Amino acid sequence: MGSFSIWHWLIVLLIVVMVFGTKKLKNMGSDLGGAVKGFKDGMKDGNQSAAEADAAPAGQVTQSTPRTDKNTIDVEAKQKS
């Protein structure tokens, strides 16, 4: 009684599909995959930025070049009047 059999997991999966639907589960899966990919890219870029900062002489400020991404939208916030 301590472990679940395959039938328990299949019933749970069926209930989840019935509640959320396959389209929403597919969207959630792709969103999760995109988030993981973004996290990995951010960790990779963070390591490169740290290496560049270590290479710079002490007291000198370095400016990193912004990374352009076709999925990034640049917006400007405006004050309400």
Buried (B, 14 or more C-beta within 10 A) or exposed (E): EEEEEEEEEEEEEEEEEEEEEEEEBEEEEEEEEEEEEEEEEEEEEEEEEEEEEEEEEEEEEEEEEEEEEEEEEEEEEEEEE
